[in-house]
Amino acid sequence: MPDINEENRRRTDGVSDDRRKATTQFGFRRVIESEKDSLVRQVFSSVSNRYDLMNDLMSFGAHRMWKRLAVAYGGIRANSSVLDVAGGTGDISLAVAKKLGSKGSIVLTDINESMLKLGQDRMIDHGFVGRLQCVQTDAENLAFTDDCFDCVIISFGLRNVTRIDEALRSMYRVTRTGGRMLILEFSKPVIPLLEKLYDRYSFSVIPRLGEAVAGDRESYQYLVESIRKHPDQDTLAKMMVDAGFERVDFHNLTGGIVALHIGWKI
C-alpha cells in the first residue's frame, strides 16, 4: 500500500475555487460542498456509540439480513482482497473476513475516526488482525493505487458522500480488472402502499427513536432525509455505468426499501 498521507495530498491538490463554492444536499438542506464532509463527520461522531443498536432498532434487525445477502453476492474467495468503503463499525468487514481464509485480506475504511475505531476494535475482538488494515480515507479520493482489490463494497455509506459520481470513479479505479463492485443502500420502495407506510415510519418514528436512544434527534432526521435525496435504483445503475462499470444490475430487497447494485470492471 502507498503512503496514505502522500496519496491523499496528491488527490486533493488543485481543487478549483469554483468547486469549493459549489453546493450539495445535506438531507433536505443545500450546503457548500466543502462543508458537507465536516457535517457528516459530526453526525457519525455523535451517533457512533449507539450506531449498531440504532440500526437494529430502526430496521427491526433486517439490516443484518441485507448485509449477509450483499456478502453472499460478493463471491468472496479465500485469496481475495476486499475493500470495505465507509465501513463504519465493521459489519461487512467482519462478515467478509470470515470467508477469506488465511490468504485473503480486508481493508476497512471510513472518513470518520470514531466509526473507524469502533470497526477496528470489533475486528480485533473477533481475532481478525493479520488480514485487516484500517485506513481513514475519503470515498471520493481513496488512498490506494489503481487495481488493488478483487471486490469493493460500500454498505449504507454512499448517500453520505458529497460527490457520488467521483466516489464511483474512485472505487472503479481501485477495482482490479475482473473484479466487482457492490453497493448496498437505501433506495426507493417499488410498492406504493409500502412507500407510504415507510415514509410515515421514517419521519415520525426514527428521529424520535434517535432522540430517545442516542440522544440525537437531528442526526437521525438527517439520515432519514438523506435517504430521500439518494438516487433511485435506475439512476444509480446509470451512474455506475458512467463511472466505467459493466454488466450493472440491481436487486430490490424488502420491496425496494434497500437495493443491492452490482457492477463489474471488465
C-alpha positions as CSV (number, residue, x, y, z in Angstrom):
1,M,0.0,0.0,0.0
2,P,1.2,3.6,-0.7
3,D,1.9,6.2,2.0
4,I,-1.7,7.3,2.9
5,N,-0.9,10.9,3.7
6,E,1.0,11.3,0.4
7,E,-1.7,9.7,-1.6
8,N,-4.4,11.9,0.0
9,R,-2.4,15.1,-0.6
10,R,-1.9,14.2,-4.2
11,R,-5.6,13.6,-4.9
12,T,-6.8,16.8,-3.2
13,D,-4.3,19.2,-4.8
14,G,-5.5,21.6,-7.5
15,V,-9.2,21.9,-6.4
16,S,-10.6,25.0,-8.1
17,D,-12.2,27.9,-6.2
18,D,-15.5,27.4,-8.2
19,R,-15.7,23.8,-7.0
20,R,-15.0,24.9,-3.4
21,K,-18.1,27.2,-3.7
22,A,-20.4,24.5,-5.2
23,T,-23.3,23.3,-3.2
24,T,-24.8,19.9,-2.5
25,Q,-27.6,18.3,-0.5
26,F,-27.2,17.6,3.3
27,G,-30.5,16.0,3.9
28,F,-33.1,18.5,2.6
29,R,-30.7,21.4,3.0
30,R,-28.3,22.8,0.4
31,V,-24.8,23.4,1.8
32,I,-21.5,24.3,0.4
33,E,-19.8,21.1,-0.8
34,S,-16.7,21.8,1.3
35,E,-18.9,21.9,4.5
36,K,-20.7,18.6,3.9
37,D,-17.8,16.3,4.9
38,S,-17.5,18.0,8.3
39,L,-21.2,17.9,8.8
40,V,-21.3,14.2,8.0
41,R,-18.4,13.6,10.4
42,Q,-20.3,15.4,13.1
43,V,-23.4,13.2,12.6
44,F,-21.5,10.0,12.8
45,S,-19.2,11.1,15.7
46,S,-22.4,11.9,17.6
47,V,-24.1,8.6,16.9
48,S,-21.2,6.2,16.8
49,N,-21.6,4.7,20.3
50,R,-25.2,3.8,19.6
51,Y,-24.9,3.2,15.9
52,D,-25.3,-0.6,15.9
53,L,-28.1,-0.6,18.4
54,M,-30.0,2.1,16.4
55,N,-29.5,0.0,13.2
56,D,-31.1,-3.0,14.9
57,L,-34.0,-0.9,16.3
58,M,-34.7,1.1,13.2
59,S,-34.7,-1.9,10.8
60,F,-36.0,-4.5,13.3
61,G,-32.8,-6.4,12.7
62,A,-33.3,-6.5,8.9
63,H,-30.0,-4.7,8.2
64,R,-28.2,-7.9,9.2
65,M,-30.0,-9.9,6.5
66,W,-29.3,-7.2,3.9
67,K,-25.6,-7.3,4.7
68,R,-25.4,-11.1,4.6
69,L,-27.0,-11.1,1.2
70,A,-24.5,-8.4,0.0
71,V,-21.6,-10.5,1.1
72,A,-23.1,-13.6,-0.5
73,Y,-23.4,-11.8,-3.8
74,G,-19.8,-10.7,-3.4
75,G,-18.5,-14.1,-4.3
76,I,-15.7,-13.7,-1.8
77,R,-12.9,-16.3,-2.2
78,A,-10.3,-17.4,0.3
79,N,-7.5,-15.5,-1.5
80,S,-9.5,-12.3,-2.3
81,S,-8.5,-8.8,-1.5
82,V,-11.6,-6.8,-0.4
83,L,-12.1,-3.1,0.3
84,D,-14.9,-2.1,2.6
85,V,-15.6,1.6,1.9
86,A,-17.3,3.7,4.6
87,G,-17.3,0.5,6.6
88,G,-18.1,2.2,9.9
89,T,-18.4,-0.3,12.8
90,G,-17.2,-3.2,10.6
91,D,-20.3,-5.3,10.0
92,I,-19.4,-6.0,6.4
93,S,-15.7,-6.4,7.1
94,L,-16.4,-9.0,9.8
95,A,-18.7,-11.0,7.5
96,V,-16.1,-10.8,4.7
97,A,-13.2,-11.7,6.9
98,K,-14.9,-15.0,7.9
99,K,-14.8,-16.0,4.2
100,L,-11.2,-15.0,3.4
101,G,-9.3,-17.9,5.0
102,S,-5.6,-17.3,5.8
103,K,-4.6,-15.9,2.4
104,G,-7.2,-13.1,1.9
105,S,-7.1,-9.5,3.1
106,I,-9.7,-6.9,4.1
107,V,-9.2,-3.1,4.2
108,L,-11.7,-1.3,6.3
109,T,-12.1,2.4,5.6
110,D,-14.1,5.3,6.8
111,I,-13.9,9.1,6.8
112,N,-14.9,9.2,10.4
113,E,-12.3,8.4,13.0
114,S,-14.8,7.4,15.7
115,M,-16.6,5.0,13.5
116,L,-13.3,3.5,12.2
117,K,-12.0,2.9,15.7
118,L,-15.2,1.0,16.6
119,G,-14.8,-1.1,13.5
120,Q,-11.2,-1.8,14.2
121,D,-11.9,-2.8,17.8
122,R,-14.7,-5.1,16.6
123,M,-12.4,-6.9,14.2
124,I,-9.6,-7.3,16.8
125,D,-12.2,-8.7,19.3
126,H,-13.1,-11.4,16.8
127,G,-9.4,-12.2,16.1
128,F,-9.0,-10.7,12.7
129,V,-5.8,-8.8,13.0
130,G,-3.2,-10.1,10.5
131,R,-5.6,-9.8,7.5
132,L,-7.0,-6.5,8.4
133,Q,-5.9,-2.9,7.6
134,C,-7.9,0.1,8.8
135,V,-7.5,3.4,6.8
136,Q,-9.1,6.7,7.4
137,T,-9.8,8.0,3.8
138,D,-12.5,9.7,1.7
139,A,-14.5,7.6,-0.6
140,E,-14.1,10.2,-3.3
141,N,-10.3,10.1,-3.1
142,L,-9.4,6.6,-2.0
143,A,-5.8,6.5,-0.8
144,F,-4.8,3.4,-2.8
145,T,-3.1,2.7,-6.0
146,D,-5.0,1.5,-9.1
147,D,-6.3,-2.0,-9.5
148,C,-5.8,-3.0,-5.8
149,F,-8.9,-5.0,-4.9
150,D,-10.9,-8.0,-6.2
151,C,-14.0,-6.7,-4.6
152,V,-15.1,-3.3,-3.4
153,I,-18.1,-3.0,-1.1
154,I,-19.9,0.1,0.2
155,S,-22.8,-0.5,2.6
156,F,-25.2,2.3,3.6
157,G,-22.5,4.9,3.1
158,L,-22.8,6.1,-0.5
159,R,-25.7,8.5,0.3
160,N,-23.4,10.4,2.7
161,V,-20.8,11.1,0.1
162,T,-20.6,14.7,-1.2
163,R,-20.0,13.8,-4.9
164,I,-21.3,10.3,-5.6
165,D,-20.0,10.3,-9.2
166,E,-16.5,10.9,-8.0
167,A,-16.8,8.2,-5.4
168,L,-17.9,5.7,-8.0
169,R,-15.0,6.6,-10.3
170,S,-12.6,6.3,-7.3
171,M,-14.0,2.9,-6.4
172,Y,-13.8,1.8,-10.1
173,R,-10.1,2.9,-10.2
174,V,-9.1,0.7,-7.3
175,T,-11.0,-2.3,-8.5
176,R,-9.0,-4.9,-10.4
177,T,-10.0,-6.0,-13.9
178,G,-12.4,-8.9,-13.5
179,G,-13.4,-7.6,-10.0
180,R,-16.8,-6.4,-8.9
181,M,-18.3,-3.5,-7.0
182,L,-21.2,-3.9,-4.6
183,I,-23.4,-1.1,-3.3
184,L,-25.9,-1.8,-0.6
185,E,-28.0,1.3,0.1
186,F,-31.5,2.5,0.9
187,S,-33.5,3.1,-2.2
188,K,-37.0,3.7,-3.5
189,P,-39.8,1.3,-2.5
190,V,-41.5,-0.2,-5.5
191,I,-44.8,-0.9,-3.8
192,P,-46.9,2.3,-3.4
193,L,-48.6,1.2,-0.1
194,L,-45.2,0.2,1.4
195,E,-43.7,3.5,0.3
196,K,-46.4,5.5,2.2
197,L,-46.0,3.4,5.3
198,Y,-42.2,3.6,5.1
199,D,-42.4,7.4,4.8
200,R,-44.6,7.7,7.8
201,Y,-42.4,5.4,9.9
202,S,-39.2,7.2,8.8
203,F,-40.3,10.7,9.5
204,S,-42.5,10.1,12.6
205,V,-40.6,7.3,14.4
206,I,-36.9,7.3,13.5
207,P,-36.0,10.9,14.7
208,R,-37.8,10.3,18.0
209,L,-36.1,7.0,18.4
210,G,-32.7,8.7,17.7
211,E,-33.6,11.2,20.4
212,A,-34.6,8.6,23.0
213,V,-31.8,6.1,22.4
214,A,-28.9,8.1,21.0
215,G,-29.8,11.5,22.5
216,D,-29.6,13.0,19.0
217,R,-32.8,13.7,17.0
218,E,-31.1,16.0,14.4
219,S,-28.6,13.4,13.2
220,Y,-31.4,10.8,12.6
221,Q,-33.5,13.5,10.9
222,Y,-30.6,14.0,8.5
223,L,-30.3,10.2,7.9
224,V,-34.0,10.0,7.0
225,E,-33.7,13.0,4.7
226,S,-30.5,11.7,3.1
227,I,-32.3,8.5,2.0
228,R,-34.9,10.6,0.2
229,K,-32.3,12.5,-1.7
230,H,-30.3,9.4,-2.7
231,P,-30.6,8.4,-6.4
232,D,-33.2,5.7,-7.1
233,Q,-32.3,2.3,-8.4
234,D,-32.2,3.1,-12.1
235,T,-30.4,6.4,-11.6
236,L,-27.7,4.8,-9.5
237,A,-27.2,2.0,-12.0
238,K,-26.7,4.5,-14.8
239,M,-24.2,6.4,-12.6
240,M,-22.2,3.1,-12.2
241,V,-22.1,2.6,-15.9
242,D,-21.0,6.2,-16.4
243,A,-18.2,5.5,-13.9
244,G,-17.0,2.6,-16.0
245,F,-18.6,-0.4,-14.5
246,E,-20.2,-3.0,-16.9
247,R,-22.9,-5.7,-16.5
248,V,-24.5,-3.5,-13.9
249,D,-27.6,-4.9,-12.2
250,F,-29.5,-4.4,-9.0
251,H,-31.7,-6.5,-6.7
252,N,-34.5,-4.9,-4.6
253,L,-34.6,-6.1,-1.0
254,T,-37.7,-5.7,1.2
255,G,-39.8,-4.2,-1.6
256,G,-37.1,-1.7,-2.7
257,I,-36.5,-0.1,0.7
258,V,-33.0,-1.3,0.1
259,A,-31.3,-2.2,-3.2
260,L,-28.1,-4.1,-3.9
261,H,-26.3,-2.9,-7.0
262,I,-23.6,-4.9,-8.6
263,G,-21.1,-3.9,-11.4
264,W,-18.0,-5.4,-12.9
265,K,-14.7,-3.9,-14.1
266,I,-14.1,-5.7,-17.4
